[in-house]
Amino acid sequence: MTRIVIIGGGPGGYEAALAGAQLGAEVTVVDCDGLGGASVLTDCVPSKTLIATAEVMTSFDSSYEELGIIVADDTPPAERAARVVGVDLGKVNRRVKRLALAQSHDISASVTRAGVRVLRGRGRLEGLQAVDGSRTVVAELPGGEREVLTADAVLIATGGHPREIPDALPDGERILNWTQVYDLDELPEELIVVGSGVTGAEFAGAYQALGSRVTLVSSRERVLPGEDPDAAAVLEDVFRRRGMNVMSRSRAAAAKRVGDRVEVTLSDGRVISGTHCLMAVGAIPNTAGMGLEEAGVVLKPSGHVKTDRVSRTSAPGVYAAGDVTGVFALASVAAMQGRIAMYHFLGDAVAPLNLKSVSANVFTDPEIATVGYSQADVDSGRIDARVVKLPLLRNPRAKMQGIRDGFVKIFARPGTEIVVGGVVVAPRASELIHPISIAVDNNLTVEQIANTFTVYPSLSGSIAEVARQLHTRKTAEEV
């Protein structure tokens, strides 16, 4: 029987374990944190659970008066505070942790039922490939015990951890990284978020919705510098309109405790004060001390494992998946990389990873969902595409729900009119992007989308409307 050892139990690891066991391999997972990894225990599942509470509060605060909802409050409207609902952050965070642990336990049960052996500990490669092609993995178990495992193939899926600034080290109380925020019992009164990437933007928006006064420190010209510029502009406008202090082109150099407050010093000498500070300045791959380079695994300058499109590393018999590869920091991509690795090694039919079919979402309010080629690809000439953007303000369902911010944008090739990408900025954009993802993955044309029935009224109607605007009548020569 083929022996596979997986180091790391995140989405790339546990999905690979399930795939390997299904294909008849003997699979062992060595994991030190709990199956699901950071994605389930400290990142994706917890943050999106926190954001779910924030979404409810934002929806209520922003539209209850317009929709005619009456708040049962004897206080005259002129004397009533702007916020009509509050949050018990301790209760919210206890729910967050409970759901994360439950999800991890569900994953563990599924993996165990599939016949996978799970070892609690830290794994590392030892030595080069043996003459018979096998690899040796040493599992460091609790209590100082060690177990030596022989594998025909090894998958590295160890994820990453928060990057730290030397002069702004988290203390877990006032200066926090994104794994520590769920230990808070009380809502930060004044929260400084350092970093305006996806993690920083999501937490900044969520805590603002929960009731914190938020300052977002961005070293770049705009928030979400890696996202569609039109989408980022909408979100930044929403942030500012709701009272967030967005400081662009401002790089944090240090953060320190001053009594029960935090002072953040910027590189230009300015100092910002708040009750708490959240550091969201990226992640570092967990590749140190694993014997990877000694085993022939090539690392990128960033420390990430270099892989090809079927998850192979430079070392025969060694694969890698997930955040440790630096390909795309998405649970869905990690899971696909893990499955692809197993399919490839075990000889099953496999399609190489195609990043242009990956749909991604930023869980802010409004959400930003993307798939395929981007505006940057079009602007730089990497692809020739026609673009149409339609604001949600023109959508009847959006008007009924009091939705003012957002749009649908689709990219299509001229001539063939094949859909090659899209952007949706809207509440639940993560759900609305799916029909565009199907179009991109299956090379559908805008005509096919335009001729597909949509419910009236619905937000998805805007997708069909954009497709109709992109569809052009062909001349006799073109036909």
C-alpha positions as CSV (number, residue, x, y, z in Angstrom):
1,M,0.0,0.0,0.0
2,T,1.2,3.5,-0.9
3,R,2.3,5.4,2.2
4,I,1.6,9.2,2.4
5,V,2.6,11.5,5.2
6,I,1.1,15.0,5.4
7,I,2.7,17.6,7.6
8,G,0.0,20.2,8.6
9,G,-3.7,19.8,9.0
10,G,-5.1,23.0,7.3
11,P,-7.4,22.9,4.3
12,G,-4.5,21.7,2.0
13,G,-3.6,19.0,4.5
14,Y,-7.0,17.5,5.5
15,E,-8.4,17.7,2.0
16,A,-5.3,15.9,0.7
17,A,-5.7,13.3,3.4
18,L,-9.3,12.6,2.4
19,A,-8.4,12.4,-1.3
20,G,-5.5,10.1,-0.6
21,A,-7.5,7.7,1.6
22,Q,-10.3,7.6,-1.0
23,L,-7.8,6.5,-3.6
24,G,-6.5,3.7,-1.3
25,A,-3.4,5.1,0.2
26,E,-2.2,4.7,3.8
27,V,-2.3,8.3,5.1
28,T,-0.8,9.8,8.2
29,V,-1.3,13.5,9.2
30,V,1.1,15.1,11.6
31,D,-0.5,18.3,13.0
32,C,0.3,20.4,16.0
33,D,-2.7,22.8,16.3
34,G,-5.8,20.8,15.4
35,L,-7.3,19.8,12.1
36,G,-8.5,22.7,10.1
37,G,-5.4,24.7,10.9
38,A,-5.3,28.4,11.1
39,S,-8.0,28.7,8.5
40,V,-10.5,27.0,10.9
41,L,-9.1,27.9,14.3
42,T,-7.7,31.4,14.1
43,D,-8.3,32.9,10.6
44,C,-11.1,32.3,8.1
45,V,-13.8,30.6,10.2
46,P,-13.4,32.9,13.3
47,S,-13.1,36.1,11.3
48,K,-16.1,35.4,9.1
49,T,-18.1,34.5,12.2
50,L,-17.2,37.8,13.8
51,I,-18.0,39.6,10.5
52,A,-21.4,37.9,10.4
53,T,-22.4,39.7,13.6
54,A,-21.0,43.0,12.2
55,E,-23.1,42.5,9.0
56,V,-26.3,42.3,11.0
57,M,-25.5,45.5,12.8
58,T,-24.4,47.4,9.7
59,S,-27.5,46.3,7.8
60,F,-29.8,47.5,10.7
61,D,-27.9,50.7,11.4
62,S,-27.7,51.8,7.7
63,S,-31.3,51.1,6.5
64,Y,-33.8,50.7,9.4
65,E,-35.1,54.2,9.1
66,E,-35.3,54.2,5.3
67,L,-37.2,50.9,5.4
68,G,-39.7,52.1,7.9
69,I,-38.5,50.0,10.8
70,I,-39.5,51.5,14.2
71,V,-37.2,51.0,17.2
72,A,-39.1,50.3,20.5
73,D,-37.5,53.1,22.4
74,D,-39.3,55.8,24.5
75,T,-36.4,58.2,24.0
76,P,-37.4,61.0,21.6
77,P,-35.6,60.5,18.2
78,A,-33.8,63.9,18.6
79,E,-32.2,62.7,21.8
80,R,-31.6,59.1,20.8
81,A,-28.0,58.0,20.2
82,A,-27.1,57.2,16.6
83,R,-26.5,53.6,17.4
84,V,-29.7,51.8,18.3
85,V,-28.2,48.3,18.8
86,G,-25.1,47.2,20.7
87,V,-22.8,44.2,21.0
88,D,-21.6,41.9,23.8
89,L,-18.1,41.2,22.4
90,G,-17.3,38.6,25.0
91,K,-20.4,36.6,24.0
92,V,-19.6,37.1,20.3
93,N,-16.0,35.8,20.8
94,R,-17.1,32.9,22.8
95,R,-19.4,31.9,20.0
96,V,-16.6,32.4,17.5
97,K,-14.3,30.1,19.4
98,R,-17.1,27.5,19.9
99,L,-17.9,27.4,16.2
100,A,-14.2,27.2,15.3
101,L,-13.6,24.2,17.6
102,A,-16.8,22.5,16.4
103,Q,-15.7,22.8,12.8
104,S,-12.2,21.4,13.7
105,H,-13.8,18.5,15.5
106,D,-16.1,17.8,12.5
107,I,-13.0,17.7,10.2
108,S,-11.2,15.4,12.6
109,A,-14.2,13.0,12.6
110,S,-14.4,13.0,8.8
111,V,-10.7,12.3,8.4
112,T,-10.7,9.6,11.1
113,R,-13.7,7.9,9.5
114,A,-11.8,7.8,6.2
115,G,-9.1,5.8,7.9
116,V,-6.5,8.5,8.2
117,R,-4.1,8.3,11.1
118,V,-3.6,11.6,12.9
119,L,-0.6,12.3,15.1
120,R,-0.5,15.4,17.3
121,G,2.9,16.9,17.0
122,R,5.4,18.7,14.7
123,G,6.8,17.0,11.6
124,R,10.0,17.6,9.7
125,L,11.8,15.9,6.8
126,E,15.0,14.1,7.6
127,G,17.6,13.5,5.0
128,L,17.4,13.0,1.2
129,Q,15.3,10.6,-0.7
130,A,16.2,7.0,0.0
131,V,17.4,4.5,-2.7
132,D,13.9,3.0,-2.9
133,G,12.3,6.4,-3.4
134,S,10.9,6.8,0.1
135,R,11.1,9.8,2.4
136,T,11.6,9.9,6.1
137,V,9.5,12.2,8.3
138,V,10.2,12.6,12.0
139,A,7.2,13.5,14.2
140,E,8.0,15.3,17.4
141,L,5.2,14.3,19.8
142,P,4.1,15.8,23.1
143,G,6.3,14.8,26.0
144,G,9.5,14.7,24.0
145,E,8.6,11.4,22.2
146,R,9.5,10.9,18.5
147,E,8.1,8.7,15.8
148,V,9.9,8.0,12.6
149,L,7.6,7.6,9.6
150,T,8.5,6.3,6.2
151,A,6.6,7.7,3.2
152,D,6.4,7.2,-0.5
153,A,5.2,10.8,-0.7
154,V,5.1,13.8,1.6
155,L,2.9,16.8,1.5
156,I,3.9,20.0,3.2
157,A,0.8,22.0,4.3
158,T,2.0,24.0,7.4
159,G,0.5,27.3,6.5
160,G,1.8,30.6,8.0
161,H,1.8,32.9,11.0
162,P,1.3,36.6,11.5
163,R,4.2,38.8,10.4
164,E,5.5,41.1,13.2
165,I,7.2,44.5,13.2
166,P,10.2,44.4,15.7
167,D,9.1,47.7,17.3
168,A,5.4,46.7,17.5
169,L,5.3,43.3,19.0
170,P,1.9,42.1,20.1
171,D,1.3,41.6,23.8
172,G,-2.1,39.9,23.5
173,E,-3.9,42.6,25.5
174,R,-3.6,46.0,23.8
175,I,-1.4,45.3,20.8
176,L,-2.8,42.3,19.0
177,N,-2.4,40.2,15.9
178,W,-5.4,38.6,14.1
179,T,-5.1,35.4,16.2
180,Q,-5.5,37.2,19.5
181,V,-8.5,39.4,18.9
182,Y,-10.9,36.6,19.9
183,D,-9.7,36.8,23.5
184,L,-11.2,40.3,24.0
185,D,-14.1,40.5,26.4
186,E,-14.9,44.1,25.7
187,L,-15.2,46.1,22.5
188,P,-12.1,48.3,21.8
189,E,-13.2,51.9,22.2
190,E,-10.6,53.2,19.8
191,L,-9.0,50.6,17.5
192,I,-6.0,51.4,15.3
193,V,-5.7,48.8,12.5
194,V,-2.2,48.8,10.9
195,G,-2.4,47.3,7.4
196,S,-5.0,47.9,4.7
197,G,-4.8,44.5,2.9
198,V,-7.7,42.0,3.0
199,T,-7.2,41.1,6.7
200,G,-6.8,44.7,7.8
201,A,-9.8,45.9,5.8
202,E,-12.1,43.1,7.0
203,F,-11.3,43.7,10.7
204,A,-11.4,47.5,10.3
205,G,-14.9,47.3,8.8
206,A,-16.1,44.7,11.2
207,Y,-15.0,46.5,14.4
208,Q,-16.4,49.8,13.1
209,A,-19.7,48.1,12.5
210,L,-19.6,46.6,16.1
211,G,-19.1,50.1,17.5
212,S,-15.4,50.9,17.8
213,R,-13.9,54.1,16.5
214,V,-11.5,52.8,14.0
215,T,-8.4,54.3,12.4
216,L,-7.0,52.4,9.4
217,V,-3.3,53.0,8.7
218,S,-2.4,52.2,5.1
219,S,1.1,52.4,3.7
220,R,-0.4,52.6,0.2
221,E,-2.4,55.2,-1.6
222,R,-5.7,53.3,-1.1
223,V,-7.1,50.5,0.8
224,L,-7.0,47.0,-0.7
225,P,-4.1,47.8,-3.1
226,G,-4.2,44.3,-4.6
227,E,-7.9,44.5,-5.5
228,D,-9.9,46.0,-8.3
229,P,-9.4,49.8,-8.1
230,D,-13.0,50.6,-8.7
231,A,-14.0,48.2,-5.9
232,A,-11.4,49.5,-3.5
233,A,-12.6,53.1,-4.2
234,V,-16.2,52.1,-3.3
235,L,-15.1,50.5,-0.1
236,E,-12.9,53.3,1.0
237,D,-15.7,55.8,0.4
238,V,-18.0,53.6,2.5
239,F,-15.5,53.4,5.3
240,R,-15.0,57.2,5.4
241,R,-18.7,57.9,5.1
242,R,-19.3,55.7,8.2
243,G,-16.8,57.6,10.2
244,M,-13.6,55.6,9.8
245,N,-10.3,57.5,9.8
246,V,-8.5,56.2,6.8
247,M,-4.9,57.3,6.8
248,S,-3.4,56.6,3.3
249,R,0.4,56.7,2.5
250,S,1.1,56.3,6.2
251,R,3.5,53.6,7.3
252,A,3.6,52.4,10.9
253,A,7.1,52.1,12.4
254,A,6.4,51.3,16.0
255,A,3.6,50.6,18.6
256,K,3.9,50.7,22.3
257,R,1.8,50.6,25.5
258,V,1.3,53.8,27.4
259,G,-0.7,52.9,30.4
260,D,-4.1,51.6,29.2
261,R,-3.6,53.1,25.7
262,V,-1.5,52.4,22.7
263,E,0.7,54.8,20.7
264,V,1.5,54.0,17.1
265,T,4.4,56.0,15.6
266,L,4.4,56.5,11.9
267,S,7.5,56.6,9.7
268,D,7.1,60.4,9.3
269,G,7.1,60.9,13.1
270,R,3.4,61.4,13.6
271,V,1.9,59.6,16.6
272,I,-1.6,58.1,16.8
273,S,-3.2,57.1,20.0
274,G,-5.9,54.5,20.7
275,T,-7.1,52.0,23.3
276,H,-6.0,49.0,21.1
277,C,-4.0,48.3,18.0
278,L,-4.4,45.4,15.6
279,M,-1.4,44.5,13.5
280,A,-2.4,43.1,10.1
281,V,0.9,43.4,8.2
282,G,1.0,40.1,6.3
283,A,2.0,36.5,7.1
284,I,5.2,34.4,7.1
285,P,5.2,30.8,5.9
286,N,5.9,28.1,8.4
287,T,8.9,26.5,6.7
288,A,11.7,27.1,9.3
289,G,13.2,24.2,11.1
290,M,11.5,21.6,8.9
291,G,14.6,20.3,7.1
292,L,13.1,21.3,3.8
293,E,16.2,22.8,2.1
294,E,18.3,19.9,3.4
295,A,15.9,17.5,1.7
296,G,16.2,19.3,-1.6
297,V,13.1,21.5,-1.4
298,V,13.7,24.9,-3.0
299,L,12.3,27.9,-1.1
300,K,11.4,31.3,-2.6
301,P,13.2,34.4,-1.2
302,S,10.1,35.0,0.9
303,G,10.4,31.6,2.5
304,H,7.5,30.0,0.7
305,V,7.9,26.6,-0.9
306,K,8.3,26.7,-4.7
307,T,5.8,24.4,-6.5
308,D,4.5,23.7,-10.0
309,R,0.9,23.6,-11.1
310,V,0.4,20.0,-9.7
311,S,1.9,20.9,-6.3
312,R,5.3,19.3,-6.8
313,T,8.3,20.8,-5.1
314,S,11.8,20.5,-6.5
315,A,12.4,17.4,-4.3
316,P,11.1,14.1,-5.8
317,G,8.2,12.8,-3.8
318,V,7.6,16.0,-1.9
319,Y,4.5,18.2,-2.6
320,A,3.2,21.4,-0.9
321,A,-0.1,23.0,-0.6
322,G,-1.7,26.1,0.9
323,D,-0.4,29.3,2.4
324,V,3.1,27.8,2.7
325,T,3.3,28.0,-1.1
326,G,2.4,31.7,-1.4
327,V,0.2,31.0,-4.4
328,F,-3.1,32.3,-3.2
329,A,-3.9,32.7,0.5
330,L,-7.4,31.1,0.1
331,A,-8.7,28.0,1.8
332,S,-10.3,26.9,-1.5
333,V,-7.0,27.1,-3.3
334,A,-5.2,25.3,-0.5
335,A,-7.7,22.5,-0.6
336,M,-7.4,22.2,-4.4
337,Q,-3.6,22.1,-4.2
338,G,-3.8,19.3,-1.7
339,R,-6.2,17.3,-3.8
340,I,-4.2,17.8,-7.0
341,A,-1.1,16.6,-5.2
342,M,-2.8,13.3,-4.2
343,Y,-4.4,12.8,-7.6
344,H,-1.0,13.4,-9.3
345,F,1.1,11.2,-7.1
346,L,-1.5,8.3,-7.0
347,G,-2.0,8.4,-10.8
348,D,-5.5,9.6,-10.9
349,A,-6.8,12.0,-13.6
350,V,-5.7,15.5,-12.7
351,A,-6.0,19.0,-14.1
352,P,-3.2,21.4,-13.2
353,L,-4.1,24.4,-11.0
354,N,-5.7,27.2,-13.0
355,L,-5.6,30.4,-11.0
356,K,-7.7,32.3,-13.6
357,S,-10.7,30.2,-12.5
358,V,-10.3,31.0,-8.8
359,S,-13.0,33.1,-7.3
360,A,-12.1,35.2,-4.2
361,N,-13.9,37.4,-1.8
362,V,-13.1,40.2,0.6
363,F,-15.6,39.9,3.5
364,T,-16.1,43.6,4.1
365,D,-19.4,45.5,3.9
366,P,-20.0,45.6,1.0
367,E,-18.2,42.5,0.0
368,I,-15.8,42.4,-3.0
369,A,-15.8,39.3,-5.1
370,T,-13.5,38.6,-8.1
371,V,-12.8,35.9,-10.6
372,G,-10.6,35.5,-13.7
373,Y,-8.6,38.4,-15.3
374,S,-8.6,41.7,-13.6
375,Q,-8.8,45.4,-14.4
376,A,-5.0,45.5,-13.9
377,D,-4.6,42.8,-16.6
378,V,-6.7,44.8,-19.0
379,D,-4.9,48.1,-18.3
380,S,-1.5,46.6,-18.6
381,G,-2.3,44.9,-21.9
382,R,-1.9,41.4,-20.6
383,I,-5.3,40.6,-22.1
384,D,-7.5,42.4,-24.6
385,A,-11.0,42.6,-23.2
386,R,-14.0,44.8,-23.2
387,V,-15.3,46.0,-19.9
388,V,-18.8,47.1,-18.7
389,K,-19.6,48.2,-15.2
390,L,-23.1,48.7,-13.9
391,P,-23.8,50.4,-10.6
392,L,-26.3,48.6,-8.2
393,L,-28.1,51.9,-7.9
394,R,-29.9,51.0,-11.1
395,N,-31.0,47.6,-9.8
396,P,-34.6,47.4,-8.6
397,R,-34.0,44.9,-5.9
398,A,-31.1,47.0,-4.6
399,K,-33.4,50.0,-4.4
400,M,-36.0,48.0,-2.4
401,Q,-33.4,46.9,0.1
402,G,-31.8,50.3,0.4
403,I,-28.5,49.2,-1.2
404,R,-26.7,52.2,-2.6
405,D,-23.1,51.1,-2.9
406,G,-21.7,48.5,-5.3
407,F,-21.5,47.4,-8.9
408,V,-21.2,44.5,-11.3
409,K,-18.3,44.5,-13.8
410,I,-17.6,41.9,-16.4
411,F,-14.6,41.4,-18.8
412,A,-15.1,39.8,-22.1
413,R,-12.9,39.1,-25.1
414,P,-13.7,41.2,-28.2
415,G,-14.9,39.2,-31.1
416,T,-15.6,35.9,-29.4
417,E,-17.3,37.7,-26.4
418,I,-16.1,34.9,-24.1
419,V,-16.3,36.0,-20.4
420,V,-12.8,36.1,-18.9
421,G,-13.3,37.8,-15.6
422,G,-15.6,39.7,-13.3
423,V,-16.0,41.8,-10.2
424,V,-19.0,42.1,-7.9
425,V,-19.3,44.7,-5.1
426,A,-22.4,44.1,-3.1
427,P,-23.9,42.5,0.0
428,R,-23.3,38.8,-0.4
429,A,-21.0,39.3,-3.4
430,S,-19.5,36.0,-2.5
431,E,-22.8,34.4,-3.6
432,L,-23.3,36.6,-6.7
433,I,-19.9,35.9,-8.2
434,H,-20.7,32.2,-8.8
435,P,-22.5,32.6,-12.2
436,I,-19.6,34.7,-13.5
437,S,-17.2,32.0,-12.2
438,I,-19.1,29.3,-14.1
439,A,-18.9,31.5,-17.2
440,V,-15.2,31.9,-16.8
441,D,-14.5,28.3,-16.1
442,N,-16.6,27.1,-19.0
443,N,-15.7,29.7,-21.6
444,L,-19.3,31.0,-21.8
445,T,-20.1,34.0,-23.9
446,V,-21.9,37.2,-22.8
447,E,-24.7,36.2,-25.1
448,Q,-25.3,33.0,-23.2
449,I,-25.4,34.8,-19.9
450,A,-27.7,37.5,-21.3
451,N,-30.1,34.9,-22.7
452,T,-30.4,33.1,-19.3
453,F,-33.5,33.9,-17.3
454,T,-33.0,35.7,-14.0
455,V,-35.5,36.3,-11.2
456,Y,-37.1,39.7,-11.2
457,P,-36.4,41.5,-9.0
458,S,-33.0,40.2,-8.0
459,L,-29.4,41.5,-7.6
460,S,-28.3,38.8,-10.1
461,G,-30.3,40.6,-12.7
462,S,-27.5,43.1,-12.9
463,I,-25.2,40.3,-14.1
464,A,-27.5,39.6,-17.1
465,E,-27.8,43.3,-17.8
466,V,-24.1,43.8,-18.0
467,A,-23.8,40.8,-20.3
468,R,-26.5,42.4,-22.5
469,Q,-24.5,45.6,-22.7
470,L,-21.4,43.7,-23.6
471,H,-23.1,41.7,-26.4
472,T,-22.8,43.4,-29.8
473,R,-24.5,42.5,-33.0
474,K,-22.2,40.7,-35.4
475,T,-21.8,41.9,-39.0
476,A,-22.4,39.5,-41.9
477,E,-18.6,39.2,-42.4
478,E,-18.1,38.2,-38.7
479,V,-20.9,35.6,-38.9
